Amino acid sequence: MRRSRTVALTAVAAAAVLVVTGCSSSTKNNGGSSNSADSNGGGADAATKQIVNASDKKGGTVTYEMKGTPDSLDPGNTYYAYIYNFSRLYGRPLTTFNPAAGADGNKLVPDLAESLGQPSTDGLTWTYKLRAGLKYDDGTPITSKDVKYAVERSNFAPEVNSNGPTYFHDLLVDNPTPYQGPYKDKTGDLKSIETPDDTTVVFHLQHPFADFDYLVSAPQTAPVPQAKDTGADYVKHIASSGTYKFESYEDGKQAVLVPNTNWDKSTDPIRKQLPDKIVLKMNIDQATIDKDLLAGNAQVDLVGGGVDPQTQAQILRDSKLKAKTDNAYGGRLVYMAINTKVAPFDNIECRKAVQFAVDKVAVQTALGGPIRGQVANTVLPPDIPGHQDFNLFETKDNKGDQAKAKDALKACGKDGGFTTVLSARTERATEVAAATAIQAQLKNIGINAEIQQFPQGKYLTDSAGAPQYTQDHNIGLMMMQWGADWPTGYGFLQQIVDGRAIKASGNSNLAQLNDPAVNKLLDDAAVNPDRAAREKIYGDIDKKVMESAVYVPLTDFKVFLYRPDSATNLASTPAFSGEYDYLNIGTTK
């Protein structure tokens, strides 16, 4: 749903600059040079504080492996943090995050743009100038029109590219006649993005938006030449603006990247171009991925969720192996969504019954124990600004309360229980294990939840994230994990609680929550010039969402990653949910 609010706040633009420049760093940063490196690995959690095995060594093959398949490698059609991270190897957004460890990894830096954005006095216009000398892998120049087109295809063509978020669609001023996207509208274009020359792109917003520099760090601003866009098939022939280009792509099997010979280091102060080849292997069993990491035959688990429980136990028994691990938060929440459009969960009392029934400690154990995250009672994780500690569905020791759950069921008119479906992603063993634990807990109060598993690459397009499908198939409960799109309350909350963000496919607001009060608070925060005031609003939103009982927070997720000796330049970054920053990883092999 489009927003149609006009707000003019002269102080917002300045506030926005303060917000972003407070998180920026010099464009001369060469990939975290401010962090000391330890060539011997540095011990447990070293990569959360510094770049480990820092190196400029060129050559070799860096191997990424993943369980399942991505939603898409197309920068304009993805919404997984690990593809946001990985796609920067071949697609440069206007801004990006500094390739560094810990808090330094949350700093915004210019990427395709020569500087952070220049907002107008009223905050309604943002202007970016592209760096000089930018080229695609075929040697043709990159222009501002390509950035504009990238946003058009990613935000205004849901029939082709449905995976990504809808921020631009919601924020940009609409055409006098609503813009139908580049595949349907062959005559007009989106008037709210102007390109007065080949190096300038100007965004016109419906209302001021203090986080706009964060928004343009999304891969949706990675340039796409319109002449080469083949819609859904573009993923097979992506035009590279980064350090690497595609040598081959086999859907569901493998992608091979090689150096982009038209990449110019003088236009790119944050990237290195180290390996001779980057190989992404898909549909690999997690146990195999773990073995390959331990043996040094793979350098990175692309999904970045951490090793499986068996490997975790093996590592924790061996001090030498544990010294090569990183255990970090990354603004990530593991939760279960309750679908308000599937009866009887349209009744809040039935949702409350689920809230009280869940034994979160048992779920935490299923997810791997405290090392994989603390028990959560709020939507906002503790490392996202605006988080407040509260618990609206408190039970003794977080172990559930069957009596309260049954009272809520009675108030709902379902004291005899009912049947529903609980969805989870096939490739995520701990997610399935957590769902199984919840299934048993719900059965104790008379709710029979049938677990149905779906592939992660299609989870948000075809099943849990397709509202009509969930209604047609009685999917009342959905396992989910969410990380901030950028490290603010808005960057975490908007896509999962804003009713106007609900879409037919690729939907992230799984509960289908559409509370006008929540929507208004999000708008209030977006235009508020005071950071502290915005953060208070995010805490208020969290409380309102929890009052609606649509999400069951389970754990504030922590990754448990193993770093092979064969990998160089490893830095755990909160900007990408605690994963390693993929921009400059090399290999000793």
C-alpha positions in Angstrom: 0.0 0.0 0.0 1.4 3.4 -0.9 1.8 6.1 1.7 0.3 9.4 0.9 1.6 11.7 3.6 3.4 15.1 2.9 5.5 16.3 5.8 8.0 19.1 5.7 10.4 19.2 8.7 13.3 21.5 8.2 15.3 19.9 11.0 14.9 16.4 9.7 17.5 16.6 7.0 20.2 17.9 9.3 19.3 15.2 11.8 19.5 12.6 9.1 23.0 13.7 8.3 24.0 13.5 11.9 22.6 10.0 12.2 24.6 8.7 9.2 27.8 10.7 9.6 27.9 9.4 13.1 28.2 5.9 11.7 30.5 6.7 8.7 34.2 6.3 8.3 36.8 7.5 5.9 36.5 6.2 2.3 40.3 5.6 2.6 39.6 2.6 4.8 41.1 -0.4 3.1 39.0 -3.1 4.7 39.4 -2.5 8.4 42.9 -1.2 8.7 42.0 0.4 12.0 41.7 -3.1 13.5 44.7 -5.0 14.5 45.1 -8.4 13.0 46.4 -11.7 14.5 47.8 -14.0 11.9 47.5 -16.9 14.3 43.8 -16.7 14.5 43.5 -14.7 17.7 41.5 -17.1 19.8 37.8 -17.6 20.4 35.7 -14.6 19.2 38.7 -12.9 17.7 36.8 -12.0 14.5 34.2 -10.2 16.5 36.9 -7.6 17.5 39.4 -7.5 14.6 40.1 -8.8 11.1 41.6 -12.3 11.6 44.3 -13.6 9.3 44.5 -10.2 7.5 46.2 -10.7 4.2 46.7 -9.2 0.7 47.7 -12.6 -0.7 46.3 -13.1 -4.2 45.4 -16.4 -5.9 43.6 -19.6 -5.0 39.9 -20.5 -4.9 37.6 -19.4 -2.1 34.8 -21.9 -1.7 31.4 -21.0 -0.2 29.0 -23.8 0.6 25.3 -23.6 1.6 22.5 -25.8 2.6 19.6 -25.4 0.2 19.5 -22.6 -2.3 19.2 -18.8 -2.1 16.0 -17.0 -2.9 18.0 -15.4 -5.8 21.5 -14.2 -6.6 19.9 -11.3 -8.4 20.7 -8.2 -6.3 17.3 -6.8 -7.0 15.4 -9.9 -6.1 16.7 -11.1 -2.7 16.0 -10.6 0.9 18.4 -12.9 2.8 21.2 -11.2 4.7 23.8 -13.6 3.3 22.9 -12.7 -0.3 23.0 -9.0 0.6 26.5 -9.7 1.9 27.6 -12.0 -1.0 26.1 -9.9 -3.8 28.5 -7.0 -3.0 31.2 -9.1 -4.8 29.4 -8.5 -8.1 27.0 -5.6 -7.4 27.9 -2.3 -5.8 25.1 -0.4 -4.1 25.3 3.4 -3.5 26.5 2.9 0.0 27.6 -0.1 2.0 29.0 -1.2 5.3 32.6 -1.0 6.2 34.3 -4.4 5.9 35.4 -4.6 9.5 34.7 -6.5 12.7 32.3 -5.6 15.5 31.0 -2.1 15.8 33.2 -0.8 13.0 31.3 -3.1 10.7 28.1 -1.1 11.3 29.7 2.0 9.8 28.2 3.2 6.6 30.7 4.2 3.8 30.1 5.4 0.2 30.3 2.6 -2.4 29.1 3.3 -5.9 28.5 6.9 -4.8 31.5 9.2 -4.1 30.0 10.3 -0.8 27.0 9.8 1.5 23.8 11.4 0.3 23.0 15.1 0.3 19.5 15.8 1.7 17.6 18.9 0.9 16.7 21.3 3.7 13.2 19.9 4.0 14.4 16.3 3.9 12.3 15.4 0.8 15.1 15.0 -1.7 18.4 13.0 -1.5 21.1 13.4 -4.1 24.0 11.1 -4.9 27.0 11.6 -7.2 28.5 8.4 -8.7 32.3 7.9 -8.6 34.1 8.7 -11.9 35.4 5.9 -14.1 32.9 3.2 -13.1 32.5 0.3 -15.6 30.6 -3.0 -15.9 32.5 -6.2 -16.5 32.1 -5.8 -20.3 33.8 -2.4 -20.1 30.7 -0.2 -20.7 30.2 2.8 -18.4 27.9 2.6 -15.3 25.5 5.5 -15.3 23.0 7.0 -12.9 20.2 5.8 -15.2 21.3 2.2 -14.3 20.9 2.9 -10.6 17.4 4.3 -11.3 16.4 1.4 -13.4 17.7 -1.0 -10.7 15.3 0.5 -8.1 12.4 0.5 -10.6 12.8 -3.2 -11.5 13.3 -4.3 -7.8 10.5 -2.3 -6.3 7.8 -1.8 -8.9 7.7 -5.2 -10.6 6.5 -7.7 -8.0 5.2 -10.0 -10.7 8.9 -10.6 -11.7 11.0 -9.6 -8.7 9.0 -10.3 -5.5 11.6 -11.3 -3.0 13.0 -7.9 -1.8 11.6 -5.3 0.6 9.3 -2.5 -0.4 10.9 0.5 1.1 11.5 2.5 -2.1 8.0 1.7 -3.3 6.5 3.1 -0.1 8.8 6.1 0.3 9.1 7.5 -3.2 6.6 10.0 -4.6 4.3 8.3 -7.1 3.7 9.4 -10.7 0.6 11.3 -11.5 -0.5 8.1 -13.1 0.7 5.2 -10.8 3.9 3.7 -12.2 3.4 0.1 -13.2 7.1 -0.8 -13.3 9.6 -1.1 -16.3 8.2 -4.4 -17.7 4.6 -3.1 -18.0 5.2 0.6 -18.5 7.2 0.9 -21.7 6.5 4.6 -22.3 6.9 6.3 -18.9 9.3 6.0 -16.1 9.3 6.8 -12.4 9.4 10.5 -12.1 10.5 10.5 -8.4 14.0 9.4 -9.4 15.8 11.9 -11.6 19.0 11.5 -13.4 20.0 15.0 -14.6 23.3 13.7 -15.9 25.2 10.3 -16.1 26.7 10.6 -12.6 23.8 12.2 -10.6 20.8 10.4 -9.1 18.1 12.3 -7.2 15.4 10.6 -5.0 12.2 12.5 -4.2 10.4 11.2 -1.1 6.8 11.5 0.1 8.1 12.5 3.5 11.5 13.0 5.2 13.3 9.8 6.1 16.3 10.0 8.4 17.6 6.5 7.5 17.8 7.0 3.7 21.6 6.5 3.5 21.1 3.1 5.1 18.3 2.3 2.7 20.5 2.8 -0.4 23.0 0.3 1.0 20.5 -2.4 -0.1 21.6 -4.4 -3.2 18.5 -2.9 -4.9 20.6 0.1 -5.8 23.3 -2.0 -7.5 23.2 -0.8 -11.1 21.4 -2.8 -13.8 21.6 -1.8 -17.5 18.1 -1.9 -18.9 19.2 -3.4 -22.2 20.6 -6.4 -20.4 17.7 -7.0 -18.1 15.9 -10.3 -19.0 13.5 -10.2 -16.0 13.4 -13.4 -14.1 16.3 -14.7 -16.2 18.6 -11.8 -15.4 20.1 -14.0 -12.6 21.7 -16.1 -15.3 23.6 -13.2 -16.8 24.1 -10.6 -14.2 26.1 -7.5 -15.2 28.9 -7.1 -12.7 29.8 -3.7 -11.1 32.0 -5.3 -8.4 35.3 -7.1 -8.1 34.0 -10.4 -9.5 31.8 -11.5 -12.4 30.0 -14.7 -13.2 31.9 -17.3 -15.2 29.0 -19.8 -14.8 25.7 -20.2 -13.1 23.7 -23.5 -12.6 20.5 -22.9 -10.8 20.3 -24.9 -7.6 23.8 -26.3 -8.1 26.7 -23.9 -8.4 27.9 -20.5 -9.3 31.5 -19.7 -10.3 32.9 -16.1 -10.1 36.1 -14.9 -11.6 37.9 -11.5 -11.3 36.2 -8.6 -13.1 39.1 -7.2 -15.2 37.2 -3.9 -15.7 37.0 -3.3 -12.0 39.3 -0.4 -11.1 40.8 -0.2 -7.6 41.0 3.6 -7.9 37.1 3.7 -7.9 36.8 1.3 -5.0 38.7 2.1 -1.7 37.1 -0.7 0.3 37.5 -3.8 -1.9 40.4 -6.1 -2.6 40.4 -8.6 -5.4 42.2 -11.6 -4.0 41.1 -15.1 -5.1 41.5 -16.2 -8.7 38.1 -17.9 -8.4 35.1 -17.9 -6.0 32.9 -21.0 -6.1 29.4 -21.2 -4.4 28.2 -24.8 -4.0 24.5 -25.2 -3.3 22.3 -27.9 -1.7 25.1 -29.2 0.5 24.2 -31.1 3.6 25.1 -29.1 6.8 27.2 -31.9 8.2 29.2 -31.9 5.0 29.7 -28.2 5.1 31.0 -28.4 8.7 33.4 -31.2 7.8 34.7 -29.2 4.8 35.2 -26.1 7.0 37.0 -28.1 9.7 39.3 -29.6 7.0 39.9 -26.2 5.3 38.3 -27.4 2.0 35.7 -24.7 2.2 36.3 -21.2 3.6 32.7 -20.0 4.3 29.3 -21.4 5.1 27.3 -18.9 3.0 24.1 -18.9 5.1 26.1 -17.9 8.2 23.8 -19.6 10.6 26.6 -21.6 12.3 27.6 -25.2 12.6 25.0 -27.9 13.3 24.5 -29.2 16.9 26.7 -32.3 16.4 29.6 -30.2 15.1 29.0 -27.6 17.8 29.4 -30.3 20.5 32.6 -31.6 18.9 34.1 -28.1 18.8 33.2 -27.3 22.4 35.0 -30.4 23.5 38.2 -29.4 21.8 39.9 -26.2 23.0 42.0 -25.9 19.8 38.9 -26.0 17.7 36.9 -23.7 20.0 39.8 -21.1 19.6 38.8 -20.8 15.9 35.2 -19.9 16.5 33.2 -16.7 16.7 30.0 -16.5 18.8 28.2 -13.2 18.2 24.9 -11.4 18.2 23.8 -9.7 15.0 20.5 -8.0 15.6 18.7 -11.2 14.9 15.5 -12.6 16.5 14.3 -16.2 16.3 10.5 -16.2 16.6 7.2 -17.8 15.6 4.6 -15.7 13.8 0.9 -16.2 14.5 -1.2 -15.7 11.4 -4.0 -13.3 12.2 -5.8 -14.2 9.0 -6.1 -17.9 9.8 -8.9 -18.9 12.3 -9.0 -19.1 15.3 -5.9 -16.9 15.5 -8.0 -14.0 14.4 -9.0 -14.0 18.0 -6.3 -12.5 20.3 -7.1 -14.9 23.1 -6.1 -17.8 21.0 -2.9 -16.0 20.2 -2.3 -15.4 23.9 -2.8 -19.2 24.5 0.1 -19.9 22.3 2.2 -17.2 24.0 1.7 -18.8 27.4 2.1 -22.4 26.2 5.6 -22.1 24.8 8.4 -23.3 26.9 11.2 -21.0 25.6 13.9 -22.7 27.5 13.1 -26.0 25.8 13.1 -24.2 22.5 16.4 -22.6 23.3 17.8 -26.0 24.0 16.5 -27.3 20.6 18.2 -24.3 18.9 21.6 -25.3 20.4 21.5 -23.9 24.0 22.5 -20.5 25.4 25.5 -20.3 23.1 23.1 -19.9 20.3 21.1 -17.1 22.0 19.4 -15.9 25.1 15.6 -16.3 25.7 13.7 -13.4 24.1 10.5 -11.7 25.2 10.5 -8.7 22.9 10.6 -8.2 19.2 13.5 -5.8 19.2 16.8 -7.6 20.0 19.0 -6.0 22.8 21.6 -4.9 20.3 19.2 -2.8 18.3 18.7 0.9 19.4 15.3 1.4 21.0 15.2 -2.0 22.7 13.4 -2.0 26.1 13.2 -4.9 28.6 9.7 -6.1 29.2 7.7 -9.3 29.2 4.0 -9.2 28.6 3.5 -13.0 28.7 5.7 -13.8 31.7 5.9 -17.4 32.9 8.0 -18.9 35.6 11.6 -19.2 34.4 10.3 -18.8 30.8 9.1 -22.4 30.8 5.5 -21.8 29.9 2.3 -21.8 31.9 -0.3 -24.4 30.8 -2.9 -23.0 33.2 -2.7 -19.5 31.7 -2.7 -21.0 28.2 -5.8 -23.0 28.9 -7.6 -20.0 30.4 -6.8 -18.1 27.2 -8.1 -20.9 25.1 -11.4 -20.9 27.1 -11.7 -17.1 26.6 -11.2 -17.8 22.9 -14.0 -20.3 22.9 -11.6 -23.1 22.0 -11.2 -24.9 25.3 -11.6 -28.1 23.4 -8.6 -27.3 21.3 -8.2 -27.1 17.5 -5.9 -28.1 14.7 -3.5 -25.8 12.7 -0.3 -26.0 10.6 3.2 -24.9 11.8 5.7 -24.2 9.0 9.5 -24.4 9.1 12.3 -24.4 6.6 13.5 -27.9 5.6 17.2 -27.1 5.5 17.3 -25.6 9.0 17.6 -28.5 11.3 17.5 -26.5 14.5 14.4 -24.5 13.2 12.6 -27.9 12.6 13.8 -29.0 16.1 12.4 -25.9 17.7 9.1 -26.3 15.8 9.0 -29.9 17.1 9.4 -28.7 20.7 6.7 -26.2 20.2 4.4 -28.8 18.7 4.7 -30.9 21.8 4.0 -27.9 24.1 0.9 -26.9 22.2 -0.4 -30.5 22.2 -0.4 -30.3 26.0 -3.1 -27.6 25.9 -5.1 -29.2 23.1 -3.7 -27.5 20.0 -2.6 -30.0 17.4 0.0 -28.3 15.2 1.0 -30.3 12.1 4.5 -29.4 11.0 5.0 -28.8 7.3 8.5 -28.1 5.9 9.3 -25.9 2.9 12.6 -25.1 1.2 14.2 -21.9 2.4 14.7 -20.5 -1.1 11.0 -20.4 -1.6 9.8 -20.0 2.0 8.8 -16.3 1.5 7.7 -16.4 -2.1 5.6 -19.6 -2.2 4.6 -20.6 1.3 5.0 -18.7 4.6 5.4 -15.4 2.8 2.5 -15.9 0.4 -0.6 -14.8 2.5 -3.2 -16.5 0.3 -1.3 -19.7 0.4 -1.2 -19.7 4.2 -4.9 -19.0 4.4 -5.7 -21.8 1.9 -3.5 -24.3 3.7 -4.4 -23.4 7.3 -0.9 -22.3 8.2 -1.5 -20.5 11.4 2.0 -20.6 12.9 5.3 -20.0 11.1 8.9 -20.3 12.3 11.0 -17.4 11.3 14.3 -15.6 11.9 14.8 -11.9 11.3 17.8 -9.7 11.2 17.8 -5.9 10.8 18.0 -4.5 7.3 20.2 -1.8 8.9 21.1 -1.2 12.5 18.1 1.0 13.6 14.7 0.2 15.0 13.1 1.2 11.7 15.5 -1.1 9.9 14.5 -4.0 12.1 10.8 -3.4 12.5 9.2 -1.9 9.4 9.0 -4.9 7.1 7.7 -7.2 9.7 5.1 -5.0 11.5 3.9 -2.4 9.0 0.6 -3.4 7.5 1.4 -1.5 4.3 4.4 -3.7 3.7 2.2 -6.9 3.3 2.4 -8.2 -0.2 1.1 -11.2 -2.1 4.5 -12.9 -2.5 7.8 -12.3 -0.7 5.9 -11.0 2.3 7.9 -10.6 5.6 5.0 -9.5 7.8 4.0 -13.1 8.3 1.5 -12.3 11.0 -0.3 -10.0 8.6 -0.4 -7.4 11.3 -2.1 -4.2 10.1 -2.5 -1.9 13.1 -3.1 1.7 12.2 -1.5 2.8 15.5 1.7 0.8 14.7 1.8 2.1 11.2 1.5 5.7 12.5 4.2 5.2 15.0 6.5 4.0 12.3 5.8 7.1 10.2 6.3 9.3 13.3 9.7 7.7 13.9 10.7 8.1 10.2 10.4 11.9 10.3 11.4 12.6 13.8 14.6 14.7 13.9 15.6 13.5 17.4 17.4 10.2 17.6 16.5 9.6 21.3 12.8 10.3 20.5 13.0 7.9 17.5 14.4 5.2 19.7 11.7 5.7 22.3 9.1 5.3 19.5 10.7 2.0 18.4 10.3 0.7 22.0 6.7 1.8 22.0 6.1 0.0 18.7 7.6 -3.2 20.2 5.2 -3.0 23.1 2.2 -2.5 20.8 3.2 -5.4 18.7 3.6 -7.6 21.7 0.2 -6.5 23.0 -1.3 -7.8 19.8 0.3 -11.2 20.6 1.1 -11.8 16.9 4.8 -12.8 17.4 6.3 -15.2 19.9 9.9 -14.2 20.5 12.0 -17.2 21.1 15.7 -16.3 21.3 17.9 -13.4 20.5 20.0 -15.4 18.1 23.8 -15.8 18.2 25.8 -17.3 15.5 28.5 -19.9 16.3 30.8 -19.8 13.3 34.0 -21.8 12.6 36.8 -20.0 10.8 39.2 -22.3 8.8 42.9 -21.6 8.8 42.7 -21.5 5.0 40.5 -18.3 5.0 41.9 -14.8 5.3 40.4 -11.5 6.2 37.6 -12.9 8.4 35.6 -10.3 10.3 32.3 -11.0 12.0 30.0 -8.1 11.3 26.7 -7.1 12.9 25.7 -5.3 9.7 25.1 -8.8 8.2 23.6 -10.5 11.2 26.9 -11.7 12.7 28.1 -13.4 9.5 31.6 -12.9 8.3 32.0 -9.9 5.9 32.3 -11.5 2.5 33.8 -8.6 0.6 37.5 -9.4 0.9 37.8 -13.0 2.0 40.9 -14.7 0.5 42.6 -18.0 1.0 46.0 -19.3 1.9 45.6 -22.3 -0.5 
